Amino acid sequence: MPEKHSRIMGLDFGGRTCGVAVTDALGITVTGVEVIRRSSPKKLRQTVSRVEALAKEYEVSKIILGLPLNLDGSTGERVEKTKEFKMLLEKRMDVPILFFDERLTTVEAYEIMNENGVDKRTQREIVDRVAAEIILQSYLNDLKEKKDI
């Protein structure tokens, strides 16, 4: 009987947005899904509900949540907010949620979009989705490297 594969979701959680990406069923390719927006940093219920709905829609078995460490590896307020978001997701969902270092993913996202000629307005609209793709792809690359060792 063939092994059942399922998708992994990547999240780039920010003050007013949450970028979402998912893998294909084999865990090979990553696709950006959307940017969830909220009117206030504290209004997380709709964001949590939307992540939950997308996780069900894409049959996600794991979520990789970007951890916004400072460049020196220290933590700050954004890390604390991200940990709170993770706890809210865990209360609603029964899938493992793992942190993955997201340092410089937004910078990398802008570089990729500039290289591909994406206009500045579109960049602002999709940067969090692209960052979620980078977080998820980096996680997959990390897994592959560990298997190759």
Phi, psi and omega in degrees: 000132182293148178290137179280127177257152175216168186273157173244140179254140174246138180234135171248097185272127179231183183302317181232003183221164173215111177281142184232135174221157177221157173272168168286175184297336180269355180073029183258310183253154180241136179230134173288139183255304182190173171246119177272126181248149175224154185285337182217145178302334183274347183272082187263345185303315181293323179295314179299316179298319181292318176300316179300315180297317179294322178298321177290315181302318183267004180053055183283136178255350182201148176238132176253117184252121180299132178256113187277069177292153173290162183304328179276004178090357180281167180254160179213198183299321180297324178295317179298317178296322179292321177296321177297317178299317178300317180297320177297318178297317182296330178291332185259339189234150181248049175231148177297139177238116184247143174277147174218133182306124181246019181306132176068011180293324179293319177300314179297321179300314178297320178299315180298315181293321177298315180299330182263009174072024179285130183293157187301320181295315179296321179304313180298327182287327189244001186304323182290326176293317179295319177298321177297321177298317181295316178302311183293318178296321178297320177298313180298318178298320179298316178299316181297317179299319180294326177289327183283345183285000000 
